[in-house]
Amino acid sequence: MKHVMNLKSLAAALALLGAGAVQAGNPDRAGSAGATQLLLNPWARSAGWGLANTASVRGVEAMYGNIAGLSLVGKTEVMFSNTRLPTADMSVNSIGFGQKLGSSGVIGIMATTMSFGEIELTTTETPEGGRGGYTPALANIGIAYSKSFSNSIFGGILVRVISESTSNVRTSGICFDAGIHYVTGATENVHFGISLKNVGPAMQFSGDGLAVQGLLTSGSDQLTLQQRSGRFEIPSMLNIGAAYDWNVNEMHRVTFAGTFVSNSFTKDQGIVGVEYAFRKMLHIRGAYLYEADITSSEDRSTWYTGPSAGLSVDLPFGQEKKSAVAIDYAYRATNPFNGFHSVGIRISL
C-alpha cells in the first residue's frame, strides 16, 4: 500500500508540473521555442521505436526517453551513439554512463554534441565571404539519479545544462526531466510510464555579435551599441506511454508500445510501435509517429514524416551471460534531409 501511495503521489506531482509547463498541442506557438536540440533523440535503439517505448525504455538511453528507466541498469552500462544527416553535413554524437549505487539507486551522466561543419563567415561589408569561417557549437550535459521503489515502481530525475554558441553569440540554460515507470502483470509484462521533459527557465543570447558600431554625427568618435536579445522558452513536453510484452515462449517476444506526446510549442503527437525479439539477442522494431497534417508537405510542422525502424544485436558474455555488448541501428524518415541514420554501441556489465 505504501508503494502504491508513493506512485500516486509521484504521478500527481508530475501531472501538476506538466499542467504548468506544457500547454497541450499549441501550434500557434510553433517556431517560438529555442534549444530545439533537446527534441532530437540521440540514442539509436529508442530512435528506431520513434520513442513509442516511453513506458519500457531502460538503461542509459532512458536519460532521454523516461529517466525512470535508468534504475533498471544491472551494474554498469556505457553507451555511444552517432546520428548523421548525410545531405546536411550534420551529425549528433552522444555518450552516456550509468552506475548502480547500492541495491536500488542508479546514477547516470550523458553528453550530447551537434556538429554542423564549418560555415563561411559573411558580413554586410563582405556578403560574399572570403573572411574564413566559424563552427556553431550546440551541446547539452545531463546528470541523473533514478531509483527502484519496489519491484514494480521506478522513478527518477535528471538535470540538464544546455549550451549554444556561434563565433560571437552564445547562450546557456538549465532544465530538468522527471519520470515514473510502473510494471504489472502476471509476468511483469505490462508497462506504464509518464515522463515530463525540458522544464526550465527561459534563455537569452548575448555576445559581441549583438553589438553595432558607428560614428557620432558630431565628430569622429566611435560608438558601440549593445543590443539585447529577446528571451525564449525551451520546448517542454509531457509523454504518457504504455507497453505490453507478449512472451510467446523463451525464444520469442513481441512488444507493442504507444506514447502520447503533449508538446508546449507545436502539435500533439501519437506514436505506436512494435518490436520482435529472438532469444534476447536479435531485436527488430518499427514505429509510426502521427500528428495533424503529417502527410502534407505544406502543412506539416515537424521534419519527421512518420515511419521509423531499427535493428539491434546483443552479444552476451560472461559466466552467467548477464553482460552484453550490443550494436544498434535506427532510421527515421524526414523531409528535408532525407532521413536520419543512427548507429550505437552499448556495453552492459
MOCORNOR-V684867 format. One record per residue. N is the residue number from 1. RES is the residue in three letters. SS is DSSP state (a for helix, b for strand, c for the rest). PHI is phi in whole degrees, 0 to 359 (* if undefined). PSI is psi in whole degrees, 0 to 359 (NA if undefined). Layout:
n:N res:RES ss:SS phi:PHI psi:PSI
n:N res:RES ss:SS phi:PHI psi:PSI
This chain:
n:1 res:MET ss:c phi:* psi:320
n:2 res:LYS ss:a phi:299 psi:318
n:3 res:HIS ss:a phi:293 psi:323
n:4 res:VAL ss:a phi:296 psi:319
n:5 res:MET ss:a phi:295 psi:321
n:6 res:ASN ss:a phi:299 psi:318
n:7 res:LEU ss:a phi:297 psi:315
n:8 res:LYS ss:a phi:296 psi:320
n:9 res:SER ss:a phi:295 psi:316
n:10 res:LEU ss:a phi:293 psi:318
n:11 res:ALA ss:a phi:296 psi:319
n:12 res:ALA ss:a phi:296 psi:320
n:13 res:ALA ss:a phi:296 psi:317
n:14 res:LEU ss:a phi:295 psi:320
n:15 res:ALA ss:a phi:297 psi:318
n:16 res:LEU ss:a phi:294 psi:317
n:17 res:LEU ss:a phi:297 psi:318
n:18 res:GLY ss:a phi:295 psi:324
n:19 res:ALA ss:a phi:296 psi:325
n:20 res:GLY ss:a phi:278 psi:330
n:21 res:ALA ss:a phi:264 psi:337
n:22 res:VAL ss:c phi:240 psi:122
n:23 res:GLN ss:c phi:260 psi:103
n:24 res:ALA ss:c phi:304 psi:128
n:25 res:GLY ss:c phi:51 psi:68
n:26 res:ASN ss:c phi:247 psi:79
n:27 res:PRO ss:a phi:294 psi:341
n:28 res:ASP ss:a phi:294 psi:340
n:29 res:ARG ss:a phi:263 psi:5
n:30 res:ALA ss:c phi:301 psi:133
n:31 res:GLY ss:c phi:90 psi:355
n:32 res:SER ss:c phi:264 psi:354
n:33 res:ALA ss:c phi:270 psi:156
n:34 res:GLY ss:b phi:245 psi:187
n:35 res:ALA ss:c phi:51 psi:40
n:36 res:THR ss:a phi:289 psi:357
n:37 res:GLN ss:a phi:301 psi:336
n:38 res:LEU ss:a phi:289 psi:348
n:39 res:LEU ss:a phi:270 psi:353
n:40 res:LEU ss:c phi:264 psi:115
n:41 res:ASN ss:c phi:286 psi:116
n:42 res:PRO ss:c phi:275 psi:348
n:43 res:TRP ss:c phi:267 psi:130
n:44 res:ALA ss:a phi:295 psi:319
n:45 res:ARG ss:a phi:296 psi:307
n:46 res:SER ss:a phi:285 psi:338
n:47 res:ALA ss:a phi:293 psi:324
n:48 res:GLY ss:a phi:297 psi:332
n:49 res:TRP ss:c phi:282 psi:347
n:50 res:GLY ss:c phi:67 psi:16
n:51 res:LEU ss:c phi:66 psi:27
n:52 res:ALA ss:c phi:293 psi:341
n:53 res:ASN ss:c phi:268 psi:35
n:54 res:THR ss:c phi:308 psi:325
n:55 res:ALA ss:c phi:277 psi:346
n:56 res:SER ss:c phi:231 psi:0
n:57 res:VAL ss:c phi:298 psi:141
n:58 res:ARG ss:c phi:216 psi:159
n:59 res:GLY ss:c phi:84 psi:200
n:60 res:VAL ss:c phi:299 psi:322
n:61 res:GLU ss:c phi:294 psi:346
n:62 res:ALA ss:a phi:293 psi:345
n:63 res:MET ss:a phi:292 psi:349
n:64 res:TYR ss:a phi:255 psi:316
n:65 res:GLY ss:a phi:281 psi:304
n:66 res:ASN ss:c phi:202 psi:107
n:67 res:ILE ss:a phi:303 psi:339
n:68 res:ALA ss:a phi:299 psi:329
n:69 res:GLY ss:a phi:290 psi:346
n:70 res:LEU ss:a phi:298 psi:332
n:71 res:SER ss:a phi:294 psi:350
n:72 res:LEU ss:a phi:268 psi:8
n:73 res:VAL ss:c phi:296 psi:129
n:74 res:GLY ss:c phi:292 psi:309
n:75 res:LYS ss:c phi:216 psi:292
n:76 res:THR ss:b phi:223 psi:139
n:77 res:GLU ss:b phi:218 psi:135
n:78 res:VAL ss:b phi:231 psi:136
n:79 res:MET ss:b phi:226 psi:148
n:80 res:PHE ss:b phi:223 psi:140
n:81 res:SER ss:b phi:215 psi:144
n:82 res:ASN ss:b phi:232 psi:129
n:83 res:THR ss:b phi:242 psi:133
n:84 res:ARG ss:b phi:234 psi:143
n:85 res:LEU ss:b phi:247 psi:93
n:86 res:PRO ss:a phi:304 psi:321
n:87 res:THR ss:a phi:280 psi:351
n:88 res:ALA ss:a phi:248 psi:2
n:89 res:ASP ss:c phi:51 psi:44
n:90 res:MET ss:b phi:234 psi:143
n:91 res:SER ss:b phi:217 psi:154
n:92 res:VAL ss:b phi:234 psi:124
n:93 res:ASN ss:b phi:244 psi:136
n:94 res:SER ss:b phi:220 psi:142
n:95 res:ILE ss:b phi:226 psi:141
n:96 res:GLY ss:b phi:218 psi:155
n:97 res:PHE ss:b phi:217 psi:134
n:98 res:GLY ss:b phi:230 psi:137
n:99 res:GLN ss:b phi:224 psi:128
n:100 res:LYS ss:b phi:292 psi:136
n:101 res:LEU ss:b phi:237 psi:114
n:102 res:GLY ss:c phi:69 psi:210
n:103 res:SER ss:c phi:267 psi:344
n:104 res:SER ss:c phi:222 psi:348
n:105 res:GLY ss:b phi:258 psi:152
n:106 res:VAL ss:b phi:222 psi:132
n:107 res:ILE ss:b phi:253 psi:142
n:108 res:GLY ss:b phi:219 psi:157
n:109 res:ILE ss:b phi:217 psi:140
n:110 res:MET ss:b phi:218 psi:152
n:111 res:ALA ss:b phi:222 psi:136
n:112 res:THR ss:b phi:231 psi:132
n:113 res:THR ss:b phi:233 psi:148
n:114 res:MET ss:b phi:242 psi:136
n:115 res:SER ss:b phi:241 psi:134
n:116 res:PHE ss:c phi:242 psi:5
n:117 res:GLY ss:c phi:74 psi:183
n:118 res:GLU ss:c phi:273 psi:135
n:119 res:ILE ss:b phi:250 psi:134
n:120 res:GLU ss:b phi:292 psi:136
n:121 res:LEU ss:c phi:277 psi:127
n:122 res:THR ss:c phi:232 psi:152
n:123 res:THR ss:c phi:225 psi:175
n:124 res:THR ss:c phi:295 psi:330
n:125 res:GLU ss:c phi:280 psi:329
n:126 res:THR ss:c phi:231 psi:71
n:127 res:PRO ss:c phi:294 psi:342
n:128 res:GLU ss:c phi:272 psi:358
n:129 res:GLY ss:c phi:86 psi:211
n:130 res:GLY ss:c phi:90 psi:7
n:131 res:ARG ss:c phi:247 psi:23
n:132 res:GLY ss:c phi:96 psi:197
n:133 res:GLY ss:b phi:214 psi:179
n:134 res:TYR ss:b phi:216 psi:161
n:135 res:THR ss:c phi:238 psi:113
n:136 res:PRO ss:c phi:297 psi:148
n:137 res:ALA ss:b phi:232 psi:117
n:138 res:LEU ss:b phi:238 psi:130
n:139 res:ALA ss:b phi:206 psi:157
n:140 res:ASN ss:b phi:212 psi:145
n:141 res:ILE ss:b phi:232 psi:130
n:142 res:GLY ss:b phi:239 psi:141
n:143 res:ILE ss:b phi:238 psi:131
n:144 res:ALA ss:b phi:224 psi:156
n:145 res:TYR ss:b phi:222 psi:132
n:146 res:SER ss:b phi:227 psi:151
n:147 res:LYS ss:b phi:217 psi:143
n:148 res:SER ss:b phi:269 psi:113
n:149 res:PHE ss:c phi:279 psi:336
n:150 res:SER ss:c phi:196 psi:190
n:151 res:ASN ss:c phi:288 psi:349
n:152 res:SER ss:c phi:233 psi:351
n:153 res:ILE ss:b phi:238 psi:126
n:154 res:PHE ss:b phi:226 psi:145
n:155 res:GLY ss:b phi:210 psi:161
n:156 res:GLY ss:b phi:193 psi:167
n:157 res:ILE ss:b phi:218 psi:147
n:158 res:LEU ss:b phi:225 psi:138
n:159 res:VAL ss:b phi:248 psi:129
n:160 res:ARG ss:b phi:236 psi:134
n:161 res:VAL ss:b phi:257 psi:132
n:162 res:ILE ss:b phi:247 psi:138
n:163 res:SER ss:b phi:221 psi:133
n:164 res:GLU ss:b phi:220 psi:137
n:165 res:SER ss:b phi:201 psi:154
n:166 res:THR ss:c phi:244 psi:201
n:167 res:SER ss:c phi:291 psi:333
n:168 res:ASN ss:c phi:218 psi:13
n:169 res:VAL ss:c phi:222 psi:139
n:170 res:ARG ss:b phi:209 psi:162
n:171 res:THR ss:b phi:206 psi:159
n:172 res:SER ss:b phi:211 psi:157
n:173 res:GLY ss:b phi:200 psi:182
n:174 res:ILE ss:b phi:217 psi:146
n:175 res:CYS ss:b phi:209 psi:172
n:176 res:PHE ss:b phi:221 psi:156
n:177 res:ASP ss:b phi:241 psi:152
n:178 res:ALA ss:b phi:216 psi:149
n:179 res:GLY ss:b phi:201 psi:159
n:180 res:ILE ss:b phi:228 psi:153
n:181 res:HIS ss:b phi:223 psi:125
n:182 res:TYR ss:b phi:238 psi:130
n:183 res:VAL ss:b phi:242 psi:135
n:184 res:THR ss:b phi:213 psi:188
n:185 res:GLY ss:c phi:101 psi:158
n:186 res:ALA ss:c phi:302 psi:325
n:187 res:THR ss:c phi:242 psi:27
n:188 res:GLU ss:c phi:53 psi:47
n:189 res:ASN ss:c phi:248 psi:7
n:190 res:VAL ss:b phi:244 psi:127
n:191 res:HIS ss:b phi:235 psi:141
n:192 res:PHE ss:b phi:228 psi:143
n:193 res:GLY ss:b phi:211 psi:146
n:194 res:ILE ss:b phi:229 psi:133
n:195 res:SER ss:b phi:224 psi:124
n:196 res:LEU ss:b phi:256 psi:125
n:197 res:LYS ss:b phi:233 psi:146
n:198 res:ASN ss:b phi:61 psi:50
n:199 res:VAL ss:b phi:259 psi:122
n:200 res:GLY ss:c phi:184 psi:176
n:201 res:PRO ss:c phi:288 psi:164
n:202 res:ALA ss:c phi:293 psi:156
n:203 res:MET ss:b phi:246 psi:166
n:204 res:GLN ss:c phi:208 psi:136
n:205 res:PHE ss:c phi:278 psi:151
n:206 res:SER ss:b phi:208 psi:167
n:207 res:GLY ss:c phi:137 psi:174
n:208 res:ASP ss:a phi:295 psi:338
n:209 res:GLY ss:a phi:294 psi:344
n:210 res:LEU ss:a phi:265 psi:4
n:211 res:ALA ss:b phi:263 psi:144
n:212 res:VAL ss:b phi:237 psi:132
n:213 res:GLN ss:b phi:251 psi:145
n:214 res:GLY ss:b phi:201 psi:174
n:215 res:LEU ss:b phi:256 psi:141
n:216 res:LEU ss:c phi:292 psi:142
n:217 res:THR ss:c phi:292 psi:337
n:218 res:SER ss:c phi:270 psi:0
n:219 res:GLY ss:c phi:185 psi:199
n:220 res:SER ss:c phi:257 psi:6
n:221 res:ASP ss:c phi:292 psi:140
n:222 res:GLN ss:b phi:265 psi:141
n:223 res:LEU ss:b phi:239 psi:134
n:224 res:THR ss:b phi:250 psi:125
n:225 res:LEU ss:b phi:252 psi:118
n:226 res:GLN ss:b phi:266 psi:118
n:227 res:GLN ss:c phi:270 psi:154
n:228 res:ARG ss:c phi:255 psi:133
n:229 res:SER ss:c phi:280 psi:146
n:230 res:GLY ss:c phi:290 psi:151
n:231 res:ARG ss:c phi:279 psi:149
n:232 res:PHE ss:b phi:225 psi:151
n:233 res:GLU ss:c phi:274 psi:160
n:234 res:ILE ss:b phi:261 psi:156
n:235 res:PRO ss:c phi:280 psi:83
n:236 res:SER ss:c phi:292 psi:153
n:237 res:MET ss:b phi:204 psi:158
n:238 res:LEU ss:b phi:234 psi:122
n:239 res:ASN ss:b phi:251 psi:132
n:240 res:ILE ss:b phi:234 psi:122
n:241 res:GLY ss:b phi:224 psi:163
n:242 res:ALA ss:b phi:215 psi:151
n:243 res:ALA ss:b phi:212 psi:150
n:244 res:TYR ss:b phi:226 psi:126
n:245 res:ASP ss:b phi:264 psi:119
n:246 res:TRP ss:b phi:262 psi:100
n:247 res:ASN ss:b phi:275 psi:94
n:248 res:VAL ss:c phi:298 psi:311
n:249 res:ASN ss:c phi:197 psi:194
n:250 res:GLU ss:c phi:292 psi:342
n:251 res:MET ss:c phi:261 psi:334
n:252 res:HIS ss:b phi:234 psi:137
n:253 res:ARG ss:b phi:220 psi:141
n:254 res:VAL ss:b phi:234 psi:128
n:255 res:THR ss:b phi:243 psi:130
n:256 res:PHE ss:b phi:252 psi:134
n:257 res:ALA ss:b phi:217 psi:154
n:258 res:GLY ss:b phi:209 psi:149
n:259 res:THR ss:b phi:220 psi:136
n:260 res:PHE ss:b phi:256 psi:128
n:261 res:VAL ss:b phi:247 psi:118
n:262 res:SER ss:b phi:260 psi:108
n:263 res:ASN ss:b phi:265 psi:145
n:264 res:SER ss:c phi:272 psi:343
n:265 res:PHE ss:c phi:233 psi:11
n:266 res:THR ss:c phi:199 psi:192
n:267 res:LYS ss:c phi:288 psi:151
n:268 res:ASP ss:c phi:293 psi:156
n:269 res:GLN ss:b phi:226 psi:153
n:270 res:GLY ss:b phi:234 psi:135
n:271 res:ILE ss:b phi:232 psi:130
n:272 res:VAL ss:b phi:235 psi:145
n:273 res:GLY ss:b phi:206 psi:165
n:274 res:VAL ss:b phi:218 psi:145
n:275 res:GLU ss:b phi:226 psi:136
n:276 res:TYR ss:b phi:249 psi:132
n:277 res:ALA ss:b phi:238 psi:133
n:278 res:PHE ss:b phi:247 psi:113
n:279 res:ARG ss:c phi:54 psi:31
n:280 res:LYS ss:c phi:57 psi:19
n:281 res:MET ss:c phi:244 psi:323
n:282 res:LEU ss:b phi:243 psi:126
n:283 res:HIS ss:b phi:233 psi:127
n:284 res:ILE ss:b phi:237 psi:130
n:285 res:ARG ss:b phi:220 psi:159
n:286 res:GLY ss:b phi:205 psi:158
n:287 res:ALA ss:b phi:205 psi:166
n:288 res:TYR ss:b phi:221 psi:129
n:289 res:LEU ss:b phi:259 psi:132
n:290 res:TYR ss:b phi:235 psi:138
n:291 res:GLU ss:c phi:213 psi:165
n:292 res:ALA ss:c phi:303 psi:132
n:293 res:ASP ss:c phi:69 psi:21
n:294 res:ILE ss:c phi:293 psi:337
n:295 res:THR ss:c phi:274 psi:356
n:296 res:SER ss:c phi:260 psi:121
n:297 res:SER ss:c phi:292 psi:340
n:298 res:GLU ss:c phi:270 psi:323
n:299 res:ASP ss:c phi:258 psi:353
n:300 res:ARG ss:c phi:295 psi:136
n:301 res:SER ss:c phi:252 psi:10
n:302 res:THR ss:c phi:229 psi:152
n:303 res:TRP ss:c phi:280 psi:346
n:304 res:TYR ss:b phi:285 psi:137
n:305 res:THR ss:b phi:256 psi:5
n:306 res:GLY ss:b phi:127 psi:292
n:307 res:PRO ss:b phi:285 psi:151
n:308 res:SER ss:b phi:210 psi:156
n:309 res:ALA ss:b phi:205 psi:158
n:310 res:GLY ss:b phi:200 psi:167
n:311 res:LEU ss:b phi:216 psi:137
n:312 res:SER ss:b phi:226 psi:141
n:313 res:VAL ss:b phi:237 psi:119
n:314 res:ASP ss:b phi:254 psi:127
n:315 res:LEU ss:b phi:246 psi:100
n:316 res:PRO ss:b phi:287 psi:152
n:317 res:PHE ss:b phi:209 psi:173
n:318 res:GLY ss:c phi:98 psi:169
n:319 res:GLN ss:c phi:297 psi:318
n:320 res:GLU ss:c phi:258 psi:8
n:321 res:LYS ss:c phi:58 psi:30
n:322 res:LYS ss:c phi:270 psi:343
n:323 res:SER ss:b phi:267 psi:156
n:324 res:ALA ss:b phi:204 psi:152
n:325 res:VAL ss:b phi:245 psi:130
n:326 res:ALA ss:b phi:233 psi:146
n:327 res:ILE ss:b phi:241 psi:127
n:328 res:ASP ss:b phi:242 psi:145
n:329 res:TYR ss:b phi:222 psi:142
n:330 res:ALA ss:b phi:215 psi:151
n:331 res:TYR ss:b phi:226 psi:132
n:332 res:ARG ss:b phi:237 psi:125
n:333 res:ALA ss:b phi:288 psi:133
n:334 res:THR ss:b phi:220 psi:160
n:335 res:ASN ss:c phi:210 psi:110
n:336 res:PRO ss:c phi:278 psi:194
n:337 res:PHE ss:c phi:81 psi:354
n:338 res:ASN ss:c phi:58 psi:33
n:339 res:GLY ss:c phi:101 psi:153
n:340 res:PHE ss:b phi:256 psi:139
n:341 res:HIS ss:b phi:243 psi:124
n:342 res:SER ss:b phi:238 psi:136
n:343 res:VAL ss:b phi:230 psi:133
n:344 res:GLY ss:b phi:223 psi:157
n:345 res:ILE ss:b phi:231 psi:134
n:346 res:ARG ss:b phi:229 psi:134
n:347 res:ILE ss:b phi:240 psi:119
n:348 res:SER ss:b phi:244 psi:128
n:349 res:LEU ss:c phi:246 psi:NA
